[in-house]
Amino acid sequence: VSAGNGCGHTLLTPHSGTLSSKNYPGTYPNHTMCCWRLQAPPGTSLLLAFGDVDLEPSEHCAHSSLLLADPQTGTAYGPYCRNSVPSAPLLVTNSSTVTVLFNSTSHRSGRGLLLSYATSQHPGTGGASPGMQRHPWDVPDPPLTMCFSVYCPAGCKDIHGDIWGNPSQGYRDTSVLCKAAVHAGVIADELGGQVTLSREKGITLYESAFANGLHSKRGSLSEKRLVFHKVCCLLSPACDDVLEVVAFNASSWWHEVDALGQDRAWVAEQAALSTTGHSWAAEPGAEAAWLELDLGTRRNVTGIITKGSSKQHDYYVTSYHISSSRDGKNWRPYRGSSGQEDKVFEGNGDSQGEVSNAFIPPIIARYIR
């Protein structure tokens, strides 16, 4: 939990999280405070990574400070400011509960703070992750083409920093690693998780893309690039293939008569991504419209790509829900990694670009709506 008027971007989960001061990386405001209480599952301990601690210097950090306290052992860490920084980028505690306290008085400079944390036993790893041995948004420097694994805490989607590239071609190695992992759809920002990637030979141009709620940037040549690998791809090279749709169905379709009196049928079959000309569109004024895809048999569906109609017909879907069914009769709404409420996917912002959204966890079904 967090409280106070000095809290910036914050996402706290039982196994990992990210937190920052208000306005980070801009100058934090005067006379503010924020208190974060980190609580890990019983039997685990917390590891905290100091991404950035840039508070205006003062004697004994009296004007602006960061203080960490372990109530279970009575241990305190800090106070920290610009002239009293943490001795190491990683703090290993022996407690499952840590309180992080930030406060400021009058000051002129300072970016504030950016921290992340994880537990000593991440799900599926059984120990402290190598990725927490340095800032989790930094890029490790292994030999070219060598695969490596890092742990990304929850909440990296909105941290400061840019990414260049897209899931299919990879990312410039100057990209923020964990932010790129969310863009690539290999982790959910709400949970974080272990990512496997390799550093490979760079390419001439990195095309921008909108995926999983994040915009990447268009960028020029870099010597190396980051390529993320999904676990299923290590077992089955075809897991990222585009699934064949056996049949399309829809709640309704638009029978358009244009200004010249010509008919145009915006039927469900026009919904395939590679279709030339116009796409599918529901009947004008229709509420709760849906498009249904029949994959022929139960398949493992890891994501979806959407696109608008075309340059000529400037129509597109800005947001949507997903439902799935194994028999075409009983439908289950997709709720994503949180599982609390139906997930709203961010769609297109124009009629020409493609937008990718990952299903984390994947959907196992024959029918998708």
N, C-alpha and C positions, 0 to 999 in steps of 0.2 A: 504494500500500500504506500501511497505518497500523500503528503499534505504540505501546504504552504503556497505562497505566491511567487516563489522563485523556481518552481519546477518547470523544466522544459520537456522535450520529447521523452516519454517514459513508457516502457512496456515491460511489465513484470509477470513472470510465470514461475511455477514451482521449480523448474529445472534450469532456467536461464532468463536473462533479460538485459535491457539496455536502458540507461538513464542519462539525462543531461540537464544542465542548468538552462534557465530561460534565455532565449535568443541565441543559444549556441549555434554556430561559432562566432556570432556577433557579440559585442560587449554585453555582459550580463548587467541587469539593472541595479540601481542603488537600493539599499534598505529592503532586501528581500531575504527569504529563507525557504528552504525545502528540506523536509525530512522523509527519507525513504526507508521503509522497513522491509528487509529481504528475508524471506522465510523459505528454507529448503525442506524437503521431506525428511522425516526422522531417520537417523542413521547415516545421513550424508553431511558433508561440510561444504562451505561456500568458497569458491575461488573468484577473486575480483581482479579484473584487468583494467588498469588505468590507461584509457585511450588518450586522454588529454587533461591535464590539470594546469590551467593558466589563470591564476588569480593574482590580482595586483599585490606586489610585495608589501609587507608591513612587519614591524617587529613582533615576533611571536605569532605572526599571522592574525593580528588582532582585528584588522579591518575587514578582510574577506578570508574565509577559511573552509576547508573540507575536513571533516572529522568522522572517523568510523569507530563504532563501538560494538563490542561483542558482549552482550548482556549475560550470556551463559558462563563466561569465564571472567568477566570483569575487565577484559583487555580493551585498551583504546589504541587506535592508530591515528597519528597526526597530532596537532592540526597541520594541514598542508596548505601552501600557497606558492607563489612563484619562487620565493627564496627559501622554501622548505618543501622540496618535492619528495614523492615516494622514492625509496631507495631502489626499488625494482618495479618493473611494469606489471608484475603479477603478485598478488597478495593471497597466500594460501592460509585460510583460517582453519580452526578446529571446531567450528560451530556451524549449526544449521540456521542460526539467526544472526543477522548483522543490521545495525542501524547506520544509515549514511546521512550525515547532517551537513548541509551547505548554508552559509549565511554571508551576507554582504552589508557593508555600511557605505559611506560615501567613497567613491573611487572614480578613476578616469579610464582605466584600461583593463584588459583581460578578456579572453575568450570564454572563460568559465570552465566547465568540466564536462567530460564525456567518459562514462564508465560502462563496463559490461560485467556480467557475472554468470557463472555456471556452477553446477554441483560437481562434487568429486566423482560421482557416478552418473554419467549421462546415460539415457536409455539406449541400450544396445552396445555400449562401449565397455562397461565394467571398470572404468577408471578415469583418471583425469585425462582430458583430451590433449593431444599434442597441439591442437589449434589454439589452446588457451595459453601456450607458453610465450606468445607475443600478442600484440594487439589483434583482436579477431578481425579487424577491418584491414589489416596489413596483408601484403602478399608475401608468403614465404619464397625462398629462392633456391628451389631444388634444381638438379641438373635438367637440361632440356629433355622433354618427352617423358620424364619420370612421373608416375602417378603419386599423389600424396593426398592426405586426408586432414581436414581441419574441422573444428567444431564452431559453428556460428550461433551466437546467442539469439534469442527472440528480440525483435524490435530493430533490426538493422535496416529495414526498408527506408526509414525516414532520417537516418543519420546524414551528416554533411558529407558531400563528396559525389563525384560523377562516375558514371560507367559508360563505356563505349563498346558497341557490338550488339549481338543478339544470340539467342540460344543455338541457332543452327551453325553459325560461323565461329562462335567463341567471342571472347572479350579481350580488349587490350589489357596488358598486364599492369597498366597504370590505373585500372578500374578499382573501385572499392570492392574487395572480394566478396564479402557476405551480402552486400547490396546486389551485386551481380548474381549471386546464387538465388536470391529471391526472384530477380528478373528472369532467370533461366528456368524457374519453376522446379528446382530440385529441393527446396525447402519452403515451408510456409512461414511467413514473417511472424505469425502469432505464436509459433512454437520453437523456431530455430531448428538446429539439428546438425548432424554430421554431414559433410559434403566431401565428395571425392572428385579430384580434378587433376589435370595434367597441364604442364607448361609446354607449349609447342611453338613451332616456327610462326612468326607473325605474318600478317597479310597486308596487302597494299591499302585497303580501305575497309573500315568497319562501319557497316550500315546501321543507322539508328532503327529502333523498333519500340513499340509500346507493348509491354507484356506484364501480366500479373500486377497491374496498377502502377507500373514504373515506366518512365521514359528513359531510354538510353540515348546517347549522343552519337552523331556521325563523327568519325575520327579517321585520321590518316595513318600512315604506316607506323608500326612499332615492331621491334625485333622479335618480340614474343607475344603470345596470346594465352589466355586461360580457357580451357575447354572442360566443362563440367560433364561428369559421367553419372548416369542413373544406375543404381545397383542392378536393375533388371537388364541393362545393356551389357553388363559384364557376363550375364548368363545367357542372354538371347540378343544377338546383334540386331534383330528385327523389331525390338520393342518400340522404337521411335517411328516405325513406318506409319503412313497414313492409312487408316482403316477404310475398307471398302464399305460403302453404304448400299445395301441391297434395294431398299425402297425408302421413299420419302412420303410423309403424310403431314397434313396441317389442319388446323382448326377451321381455316377458311382461306380463300385466295382472291386476289383482286382481278376482276375482269375490267380492264381499262379500255375506254374508247377515247383515242386522242383527238386533237383539234382537227385532224384531217379525216376523222371518221373511221380510222383503222383500229382493229381490235388488237389488244395485247394481253395475253394471259400470264399473270404472275403466279404460276402454279408451283406446288411444292417441289416438283422435279427440277426446277430452276435454282434450287438452293445449294447445289454442289459448288464447292469453292472454285473449281476450275471452269464453271459454266461461263460461256461468253454471252454478251448482251445483258438483258435485265435479269433480276434475281427473283426469289420468292417474295411476296408481300401479302399480308393478311388483308381481308376486305376492309376498306376504309371505315373507321368508326368502331371496329370490332374490339371488344374488351377481352382481356385474358387470352390473347392470341398465342398459339404455340406451333412450333415446328417439330416434327417427330422423325427420328432417324432409326431405321431398322438395320442392324449390323448382320443379320442373318443367323447368328449364333452368339452365345455369350462371349464377350471379349473383355480384355483388360484395357480400359480407356483411361489414359493418363492426362488428357487435356483436350482443348478445343481451340480452333482458329476461326475467327469471324472476319467478314469483310462486307462492305456496303455493296450497293447495286452496281454502279459503274460511274464513269465520268459523266456520261450522258444523262443518267438518271440518279440524281443526287439524294439517295435514300440510304439510311443506315440505322442500326440498333445501338443505342447508347448504353443500355444495361439489360440484364436478363437473369433469370433463375434457371437452374438445371434440375430435372427430375429423371429418374431412371426406373426401368422395369425389366424383370426377367421373363415375364409372360405377356406383356402388352396390356395387362388389365390392372394389376396392382402397382401403384407408382410410389416411389420414395423420393422426397425432396433432398437435394444435396446440401449438406450443412458444413462441409469442409472440416478443417482440423479442430475447430473450436467445438463443434457439435451442439451448440446452444440454439442457433436459429438459422433459418434458410439463408444460404450465402447469396449475396447479390454480386454478380460478376460485372466488372466495368467493361463496356463494349467499345464501340468505335466512335471516333471524333470527326470522321469524314467518310466519304463513300469510296475511298480508294485504298487506304492502308489496311494491312492485316494486323489483327490484334490477337495475341496468344494468351490463354489462361490455363494454368495447370490445375489438375485435380489431385489434391494432396489431402487424404489418401486417394488412390485411383478408384474408379467406378468399375465394378464387375457387373455387366448387364448386356442384354441384347438390344434393348430399346433406350433411346435417349431423347428427352424433350427439352 
